[in-house]
C-alpha cells in the first residue's frame, strides 16, 4: 500500500504544467490521480467542502502551492500560476455536482479484509491486555499500541488518512475501531496487533459508537446525511438510515453516542432540532409517548434499529451524558449555553448557563462533597466550568491560561488535567484539585510547543500527555508526584485511549 502511495504521488508530481485555468481540467490533470476523479479520495483524502472546512480563505491555496510537510502531498507552486491555484482552490470548495450514492451496496463494495489476518486464540504479546493504550498519531496516519505497564510501544499500524475522534473498543477490549474523516472504519485485533479490515462507511464522517453488546458499530455521517450501522464481526453493513427531521428536512449527523444501559445509539443532529435514539436491543423501551413519534416519522417500530425522535426547542450539538445515561447535556449552536434533556421522559428539563462555547464532549465527572459534578472546558474562553449534575448550576468557573480542548481524570487520582489548546499558552497543562477546584500546578512540558490531551493508565498511576507536534511525543507523568517519567517519540500524537478506562466507562475519560 505504501508503494502505491509513493507511485501515485510521483504521478502527481510528474503531471505536467497546464495553461488553461478551467478548474475541472486542472483537477483532472494534477489531482485526480491522488484524490480520485470524483474528488472522493484515493491515495490522498477527499477534496470536497465537507473535508476542507478548516482550510478556508487562502489556507487551501497555500497548501496547493507549498504542499504538506511530511505527507505525500507535493507542492504545485512551480507548476501552477497563482491564478490557477486560486481557481483550483475555489473549485475544491464547491459542493459536488450531486450527492454520491453511498448506499449499502456501495459501502459493501469498499470493504477490504486483511488476507494475512488469522484470529489468534489468545493475546500474542506479554502485556496486560487491559492496560494497553492506543495512541493515534495523526502526523503520519498511524496508531501505536502501547504497553501501559512498561510504557513501551509494542506495534505501529498504518491507519486511513486523517483519523478523528476517539477509537472505540469492543466490550471485552480485544478489538479497536478507528474512523477517518473520509468515512473509513478500520478494525484492529489487539491480541495479534494486526488490522482485520476496513470499510468506507460514509464519504465524510464524524465519529463512531459501539453498541453495548459489541455487535454493532454506528457511524455518523455528514455526507451523505445518513447513519451507517456496521456488524462489528465482519464489518458488513447492517443498515444505512437516511436522516431527516419530522418536516422532511435532511440533516447531517453531528455525532453518534452509545447509551449502553438504554441499548441505544443517541444522535446529535446538525440541521434539525431533534435528538434521535436508535435502538438495537431485543426490547426497545417504547412506551406510550413514543408511539406518537413513531407515527410522525418515516421510521417505526417494525424497522430494524427502530428510531425514537425527541423534539428540541433549538438545535443542540456536542453532547455529554450522565454516567447512568439518563441525562444528556447539549450545547446551543450560538455557543452561549445549552440544555439538559432527560432521555427517559424525552423532554428538556434544565437550561445551562455556559457562555464561551463549552466543549461538552470533553467533559468528565466525579464525586465532590456527596454530589456528582461535571467539568467542561470552553473553546472560546480561558475557563473551565464545574456544574452540579443535580441542580445543573455552575459551582465554579476556574480561570485558566487560555481556552482548552480536553480534560481528563481518573477515579484513583485527586486531580484533573486540563490543556490550554488555543492561544499563546498552548504549551501549558493545568493540574487542578478535584476538591478545592484550585490549580495546584501548571506544567510546561516543552516551552512553545502544544501540550494537549491526557489519558491515565488503568490504575490512575500515570498521566500521558501529548506533545502535539510533528516531531512530538507522549510524555508519561507520575500522576501523584507530577514528575516526568518518560518521553516516547511520536508523530503528532492526538488522542490516546486506555483499554480498561474505556471499556469500564471510567468517569474521568471520554466514552
Ligand atoms: Fe474533534 C473527538 C467534533 C475539531 C481532535 N471531536 C470529537 C468528537 C466530536 C468532535 C463530535 C467526539 C467523537 C468521539 O470520540 O466519539 N472536532 C469536532 C468538531 O466539531 C470540530 C470542532 C470541528 C471539526 O473539524 O470537525 C473538531 N477535533 C477537532 C480538531 O481540530 C482536533 C483538535 C484535531 C483533529 O484531529 O481533527 C480534534 N476530536 C479530536 C480528538 C477527539 C475528538 C483527539 C477524541 C477525544 C477523546 O479523547 O475521546
Boltz pocket constraint, residues with backbone or C-beta under 6 A from the ligand:
constraints:
  - pocket:
      binder: B
      contacts: [[A, 54], [A, 138], [A, 163], [A, 164], [A, 165], [A, 166], [A, 167], [A, 206], [A, 207], [A, 208], [A, 254], [A, 255], [A, 256], [A, 318], [A, 361], [A, 405], [A, 406], [A, 453], [A, 494], [A, 495], [A, 496], [A, 510], [A, 511]]
      max_distance: 6.0
